[in-house]
Amino acid sequence: MKPTISIEYCPKCGWMLRAAYMAQEILQTFSEEVYAVSLIPSETSGRYTICVNKLVVFDRKSSGRFPEIKELKQLIRDQVSPEKDLGHSDKKQ
């Protein structure tokens, strides 16, 4: 079964638009590899966590920042389709 990506965000911090933008980028890049991207308003203030099938791939609190889209695509790719070429968004060798 295809993986589900979840983005848990703090609505009180105003991060819904950021989460929606990242969801759109994920769906555009991984349309054939993922089942869904869900946006989850968090009850915990300051939370911004991105998971692939409940495996945390990025946590704002532990990183101290938000992910760059390029970085996020690489993290998700490594979990859902390691052989996928991300073109200009791929890691520099």
C-alpha positions as CSV (number, residue, x, y, z in Angstrom):
1,M,0.0,0.0,0.0
2,K,1.2,3.5,-0.8
3,P,2.4,5.6,2.2
4,T,0.4,8.4,3.8
5,I,2.2,11.7,4.6
6,S,0.9,13.7,7.6
7,I,1.7,17.3,8.5
8,E,0.8,18.2,12.0
9,Y,0.9,22.0,12.5
10,C,0.0,24.5,15.1
11,P,-3.1,26.5,14.0
12,K,-2.6,29.0,16.8
13,C,0.8,29.9,15.3
14,G,-0.7,30.5,11.9
15,W,1.1,27.6,10.2
16,M,-1.9,26.2,8.2
17,L,-0.9,28.0,5.0
18,R,2.7,26.7,5.3
19,A,1.4,23.2,5.8
20,A,-1.0,23.5,2.9
21,Y,1.8,24.7,0.6
22,M,4.1,21.9,1.7
23,A,1.2,19.4,1.1
24,Q,0.7,20.8,-2.4
25,E,4.5,20.4,-3.2
26,I,4.5,16.8,-1.9
27,L,1.4,15.9,-3.9
28,Q,2.8,17.5,-7.1
29,T,6.2,15.7,-6.7
30,F,5.0,12.3,-5.4
31,S,1.5,12.0,-7.1
32,E,2.2,8.4,-8.0
33,E,4.1,7.3,-4.9
34,V,1.9,8.5,-2.0
35,Y,-1.7,7.6,-1.1
36,A,-2.5,10.9,0.7
37,V,-1.2,13.9,2.4
38,S,-3.2,14.9,5.5
39,L,-3.1,18.2,7.4
40,I,-3.6,17.7,11.1
41,P,-4.2,20.8,13.4
42,S,-2.2,20.1,16.5
43,E,-3.5,20.6,20.0
44,T,0.1,21.2,21.1
45,S,1.3,24.7,20.6
46,G,4.3,25.2,18.4
47,R,4.1,21.8,16.8
48,Y,5.1,21.3,13.1
49,T,5.9,17.6,12.4
50,I,6.0,15.8,9.1
51,C,5.6,12.0,9.1
52,V,5.6,9.2,6.5
53,N,3.4,6.4,7.8
54,K,3.8,7.7,11.4
55,L,7.6,7.8,11.1
56,V,8.8,11.3,11.9
57,V,10.9,12.6,9.0
58,F,11.0,16.3,10.2
59,D,10.2,18.0,13.5
60,R,10.5,21.7,13.8
61,K,11.1,21.7,17.5
62,S,14.1,19.3,17.4
63,S,15.5,21.0,14.3
64,G,14.9,24.5,15.5
65,R,13.5,25.6,12.1
66,F,11.2,24.7,9.3
67,P,12.3,22.5,6.4
68,E,13.2,23.8,3.0
69,I,11.0,22.3,0.3
70,K,14.1,20.8,-1.4
71,E,15.1,19.2,1.9
72,L,11.6,17.9,2.6
73,K,11.3,16.3,-0.8
74,Q,14.6,14.5,-0.3
75,L,13.5,13.3,3.2
76,I,10.2,12.0,1.8
77,R,11.8,10.5,-1.3
78,D,14.2,8.6,0.8
79,Q,11.3,6.9,2.5
80,V,8.7,6.4,-0.3
81,S,10.8,6.0,-3.5
82,P,14.6,6.0,-2.9
83,E,15.3,5.5,-6.6
84,K,13.2,8.6,-7.7
85,D,15.2,11.3,-9.3
86,L,14.1,14.8,-8.0
87,G,15.9,16.6,-10.8
88,H,17.1,20.1,-9.7
89,S,15.7,19.4,-6.2
90,D,18.0,16.5,-5.7
91,K,21.0,16.4,-3.5
92,K,24.3,17.6,-4.9
93,Q,26.7,14.6,-5.3
